[in-house]
Amino acid sequence: NDIPAHGASQLAKALTVNSALTSLDLMHNKIGATGASDIAKALLVNSTLTSLNLCYNEIGSVGASELAKALLVNSTLTSLVLSDASIGADGASALVKARRERWAAQESSDSESS
């Protein structure tokens, strides 16, 4: 596959209006940090995607941090695969922090509705 950042940006635009796609596998492409950031922006409004695979895309810590921000808002994405995406320690830390914050918010919401 050879989807570059601008291709990922076009996919991100489609994700903002998507109402059917639940899984997207972009493994082994060249979307980089810019493409990952655009996909992250789409995840802020997308409510159908449950699985996203960005393995081997060299999204870097910047792309991972943008995805982390999206995870704080997006409640439908349950699988995000970033193996060999060059996210680094900072990107991994941002993702872990976002996931923990999201879980805490869900637990709080669940306990309030009980």
URDAWO-V479363 format. One line per field, one symbol per residue. phi: phi as a letter, one per 40 degrees, with the letter a starting at -180 (. if undefined). burial: 1 if it has 9 or more other ideal C-beta (glycine too) atoms within 8 Angstrom, else 0. Layout:
phi=???
burial=???
This chain:
phi=.accdcccccccdcccbcbbcbbbbbdgbbcgccccccccccccbcbbcbbbbbdfbfcgccccccccccccbcbccbbbbbdfbfcgcccccccccccccccccccccccccc
burial=001110111011101101000001011011111111111111110101111111111011111111111111010110011100101101110110111011000100000000
